[in-house]
Amino acid sequence: MMLSESPPGKKVRVKAIHGGRGMLMRLSAMGIREGDVLLVVSRLPMGPVIVEHAVHGHRVIVGHGMASRIEVVPE
């Protein structure tokens, strides 16, 4: 399942990021890496996804295009 498809209120673990070096660096700067646990706070159809990092507690907004390339599994 992709992050863009994850239901709000659920915890997910980042399984893989399907993107280039630039995307990996941008997500890393936002605090999102493979293996991280995220709480999906809000998701709009074809819109951004707001996630909260389970360990650090900070929230970030991930655009739909980027979220559709982040593979996650339920935690």
PyMOL commands that set and color helices and strands:
alter all, ss='L'
color gray80, all
select helices_A, chain A and resi 3-5+21-30+64-67
alter helices_A, ss='H'
color red, helices_A
select strands_A, chain A and resi 11-17+37-43+49-53+59-62+70-74
alter strands_A, ss='S'
color yellow, strands_A
deselect
rebuild
show_as cartoon
